[in-house]
Amino acid sequence: MKLGLGTQLRHLLELLDGAVEAAYAAAGLRYRPRYTPVMRALIALEPSTIGQIAEAAKITQPAATQTVALMIKEGLLVSESGPVDGRQRLIRLSPRGRAMLPRLRECWQATQMAADSLDASLSRPLSQSLDEAIAALDVDSFASRIAKARTQLPHAVPPVGKATVKQRNASTGKDAAKRKRTTAA
């Protein structure tokens, strides 16, 4: 059975992230791979807003918000009110997060060397394929591609619409009334 693209990508991420997380633990760091884009964004521009972190890290704002919250909880980051608008939160590395940087940089360097080794062992560098896939999806999203593919199916089932929901609700109501009559009898 051929695995789907999503299944393959999740499995690849499990293999990569699991090894990277183990490398952090071996270096004596309590740190998750998902923190790295946020850390790198803050190294480049500190303090930053969540929006700035999301943009620099190339992650969604909800993902940035969730990751920053976890990192604050673990004492790696601190959040403070903005000088102009108190509702705006500025994110900085905490003293603990800053103290981790030398060991993190060493881990990142080893991880990059391992990624280069992986690329060299493949017929085509994985990083190049990923860059091309991302660029292609920037031009035509996967959602758009799925919608186009649906139009090519021979017997495409129409999406569930309001009429179908109404019909389903009416049917459920009739079934409930029938069950009530049967139970009463």
N, C-alpha and C positions, 0 to 999 in steps of 0.2 A: 504494500500500500504506500502510495506516495504521500508524504506529509505536506500539509498546507503551508503556505508562506508564513503565516502568523505563528504556527507551531514551530517551524524551523527557526524563526527569529527569536522566539521565547527560549527555545532550547540553547541556541547560541549564546544569548545573554546570560542564561543560567551558568553555562560553562565558563564564560569570561568573568562575570561578576563574582561567581563563587571562588575562582582562583585569586582574583584581585582582593576580595575580602579576606581570604586566608593569608595573603601576603601582608595586608595591613596588620592582622592579628600577630603574625610572626615578627613584625617590626615593633610590637608592643603598643599598637594604636587601636583604640576603640573608635572605629571610623567605618562608614559605609561608602561604597563606590558612588552612590547617588549624590553624595555631598560634594564630590569633586567639581562639577560645573559651577556650583555656588561659590566654593572656595576660590576657584580661579577667577571668577567674576569679581569677587571682593579684593583679590590680590591686585587686579588691574585697576579697580576704581572703588576706593573706600572713603567714606561710607557710600552706600547705594540704596536706592529704593527697591522694593520687590520688583517693580516693573523694569528697572534698569538691570537687575540681576537676571530676570527672565529673558530679556532681550540679549544680553551678553552671553548667557549660557545656552541660548537657543532652546529653551524649554518654555512650556506654557506658564502663564501667570499662576493658575491654580497649583501647578506642580512646584513652582518656585515658592509659593506661599506655604505649602505643606512641608517642603524640604527645609525651608528656613525655620519653621516652627519646631521641627524635630531637632534641628541643630541648636536652636536656642535652649530647648529642653535639656539637651546633652551638654550645655555649657560651652559650645564652640563659637557661638555668635551672641551678640547683644543687640537689642533694639532700643532706639531712643526716638523721642519726638523730633520732628523737623523744626528748624529755627523759624521758618515763616509760617508754616501750617502745622499745628500740633497734632492734627489727625494723620499727617504723613509720617510714616515710620522710616527711619534710616537704620540700616543694618551695618554692623561692623564685626570684625573678628574680635572675640573675647581674648583676654590674656592666655587662656588655655588653648584656644584655637590658634593664636599666633605662635605659641610655644611648639605646636605640632608641625609647623611649616617645614623645618629642616628634614624631619623624618618623612613627611608627606612628599616633599620634592624628590627625595631619594626613591621612594616607592613609585612615584610617577615616572621617574627616569627608567627604572627597571621595567615598569609596565609598558612604556613606549618601546624599549628594546625588545621585549617579548612580542609586542604587536608587529614590529618590524620583522622579527624572526618568523612569525606566522605568515605575514605577507610574502616573505621570501620562499616559503615552502609550498605556496599555492601556485597554480598555473597563471592566475591573475590576482593581483593584490586585492584583498578583501576591502581595504580602505578605499581603493579606487572604485570598486563596484558600489560601495555604499554611497560615496560622493555622487556618482552618476545616478543612482536610484533616487537620492534626495533631490537632485537637480531636476530629474524627470517629473517627480511628484510636485515640485514647485510650479512646473509648467502645466501639468494636468493631474489634479489630485486623484488619489485612489478612489475616493467617493465618486468622482466624476467617471472614472473608468468603470466602476461597478455599475453605475446607472447606464452607461453606454452598453455594457455587456448584457444587462437585463433586456434591453430592447432587441438583442439578437437571439434571445432564447425562443425556441419554436412555440412553446405553449406557456408563455409567461403568465403566472398567476397575478391578477391585479392586486395592488397593495390594499390593505385593510383601510377602508374609508368610513366616513360617517354613516353611510347607508348600511354598510356591512355591520357596523357596531349596533345600529338601531335594529337591524334584522336579528342580530344575535341576542340583543336585550329582549326583543319581543318574543323570540323563541324560548328564551330562558323563562320569561314570565309565563308563557303558555305551559311549559313543562312544569313549573312550580304549581300552577293552578291544577294541572292534571294530577300531580303527585298528591296534592291536598285532597282532591276528590277521591282518589284511590285510597288514601289513608283513612278518610272519613267513612268509606263504605265498608 
